């Protein structure tokens, strides 16, 4: 490698993998070194593709090793800065640039972030969004027997494609969780993702139906646009909150960290602004004793980037993972011949240069994009509610 690299191409690939699209981005250089990144804005991949193409126009010819400078220019050099679409595009490019720099220097990405602080990355597993009641409890028991010490449930009605009534969900879900704690004992970490489907009053009612100590974390009970609403809910329960997967910058995390609203950051490296922004949020969180619990619902590029982040930060709890036997196809080995693989309930921290993930570009070029839309849920009266 010479002392100077130049970006020669930025290629967005929105492709169908498994049961959903993945928004992959490849950044190429004049010395044959390339990097892969991923965007996290599921369901709006075409919008992110357009944003990537805008950024491509002024990034061709730039030095890909100037990652921080490129981040600032991509964010600041427009009047309408920020937002989830632009930040998802910046995230994918930023991750790809870290991949390039690691490969150029012959080191894993975590070395660019300060070096690794752990040798393996503990994960939490989920019972599945179609498992309810005793089925979900039995699934949690199986996961615990397989080695998982942190397990996440989903609420009753989570898998509905049409009707969701919050008040019909909270009672039966609370009864399931109370029973799960009794069945699994006090040593296992139990949480639930309510997928921001509740109001403040509904969330408070749900918490009040739980026995003390049943839940170790409550994920995304309400929407995040109004921090004051979360502050209000915070006064009504002492259950730790796990929120932030939708946040698209350090500024969105600001009130939650500074006001002590939440205890776990569900930071998504593919939405927040890539590894550059994620490290800033991690340091800020450490200063307020908030642990990272990263959102990781996408593909192997996202997983690889998040493993490097998790390896390099002190304040880390668990990484979201999909249990292999669910076989959703997001980790398709034909598309991703080299990728992070679980060893029991943890990801080993590898030593390959860059992200340590390989993408079969010919295979994904042959794979088409498919329009996918999340369910548009409604209540029984016909009004729209949150998915």
MOUR-V532256 format. One record per helix or strand of 3 or more residues. SS is the DSSP state (H for helix, E for strand). FROM is the first residue (numbers start at 0). TO is the last residue. If there is no record, write none. Layout:
SS & FROM & TO
SS & FROM & TO
//
This chain:
E & 6 & 16
E & 19 & 28
E & 33 & 38
H & 44 & 58
H & 66 & 75
H & 83 & 104
H & 108 & 111
E & 119 & 125
H & 132 & 144
E & 149 & 153
H & 165 & 183
E & 188 & 192
H & 199 & 207
E & 216 & 218
H & 226 & 233
E & 240 & 242
H & 249 & 257
H & 273 & 286
H & 299 & 311
H & 323 & 325
E & 345 & 347
H & 360 & 364
//
